């Protein structure tokens, strides 16, 4: 497993399966089932009154997520090299939740972006600052939470909106001035 060719192959397989899982979830989100999931999240009683069983909808979503999580768990072992009880503790779960919040939990690609950024920050900062890297990540998390409450994935959209509001849309001011 320490051979660089094998490491690249494992990372390529993992990246490919991540993209595949994202495409499956994206397609599910755009389908009728995705509409039912959003409706169940927002108004479970209304879904029940429309004749759908929210328990079955949640069960399918849970099983789909469990299958994808098991694929990720199976791929984590060859990447990490060894699994110990420390790797399965609460800290790893909190780190994953922080990644989802950091990236933006309301978007599809936000949690992936957040996990990648936090993982990169964790590995690069821990190499340079062995005992204090967690403080830098905490500071980064607080700054992102204050400046972009919807996560890092919302930053490009917010920048475009801000630029449009500063420039104004063409003809927008002329239309306002033309009104009596």
N, C-alpha and C positions, 0 to 999 in steps of 0.2 A: 504493500500500500504506500510505501514511501517513495516509490518511483514517480518522477514528475509526469510521465505519460499517463500513468494510472490516475494521478490526482487530477490532471486536466480532464480526463475522460469522466471521472466521477462528478466534477463540477459542471461539465457540459451536460451530462445526463440530468443532474439536479436542476440546472437552469432551464433545460428543455421541458422537464416535467412541471416546473413552476409556471412557465409560459402556457403549457397545456392546461393546467388547473385554472389559471386566470382566464383563459379563453372559455373554458367550460362554465365558470362562474359568470362571466360576462354574458354568455349566451343564455344561461338560466335567468339572469337578471332581466334580460330583454324579452323573455318569453312570457306566456300566460302564467306560468308557475311563479315567475319573478314578481308579477303584478300581485298575485295572491300572497306572496311572502311580505311584500311591502304593506299590503292591506291588512294582513294579520298583525304585523308589527304596529301599525297605526290605529286600527280599530277592529280588534278581534271579534267583538260582539256583532258588528255589521257583517263580517265575513260569515259568521255562523248563521245570521238571519238570511243571507243570500244562498244558503244551502251547502256551503263547504264546511268541512270539518277542520278547524284550525289545528287540532292535535295531529292529524295526518300530515298537514302541511309542515308543521314544525318537525315532525319525525323524519320526513324526507330531507329537510334541510340539515338536520342533525346528523343523519347517516351520511349524507354527502360530505359534510364537513369532517366527520370522523374518518372517512376513507382518505380524504386529502391529507388530514393530519397524520394518519398512519403511514402514508407514502413519505411525508416529510420526516417522520421519526425513523423510518427504515433507512432513509438516505443520510440522516444525521450521523449514524454510527460510522460508516466508512469515512465521512468527512472529518469527524472529530478524532477518530482512531480508537477511542475507548470511552465507555460510558461508566460513570460512577454515580453513586447516590447524590452527590453534590450537583450533578448536571440535571437531575430530575426535581430538584427542590423548588421552593417557592420563588427564589430569586430568578430562575429562568422564566417562570410564568409571568412574573412582574415585568421582566424585561420585554417579553412579547407584547404584553398589554401596553407598556410604554411606547413600544415601536408603533403599534396601531394608533395610539393617541398622537404621537409625534407626527406621523405621516398624514393622518386625517381619517378618522374612522367612518365618516359618512361617504367616502368615495371607495371605488373598487381598487384602485391602484395605490391609494394613500398608505394603507398598512404595509404593503410590500415596499414602497419607497421608504417609509419610516424604519422598517426593520433593516433594510439595507444600509441606510444612513447611520442608524445606531450601531449596527454591527461593525461597520467600517470605523466609526468613531471609537468604539470600544477597543477594537484590535489595534488601531494606530495610536490611540492615546495610552493604552496600557503598556505598549512597548516603550514609549518615551517617558511616561509618568506613572510608574508602577503602582504607587499607593494612592495617588490623588486623581486618577482618571475619572473616577465615579463623580467627583465634584464638578469636573468640566462637563460631563454629560448631563448632570443635574442642572447646571447653569444653562446649558443649551436647551434643555427641555423647558425650563421656566421662561426663557426668552421667546421660544417659539409659541408657548402657550399664551403669553401676553400679547405678542405681535400678530400671531396668526392662530386664533382660537380653533379654526377648522383644520389645522395641521399644515404641514409643509406643502402638501398637494394643492392647497388652495392659493398658494402664493402667486403662481403665474396668472391665474384668473383675476386675483385682486389687483395685480400690477396693471393688467390690461384695462380693467375697469377704471383704475385711477388715472391712467394715461388718457383714456377716452373722456373722462370728466374734466381733466385739465385742458385738453384740446377743444372739447366741445364737438358735437357732431356737425358736419358741414350743413349749412342752411338752417341750423337749429336756431341761431340767434336772429337771423333774418325773418324766419317765420314768426318768432315772438314779437319782433318789432312791427311786422305787417298787421298784427291784430289791432283792432280799435280799442 
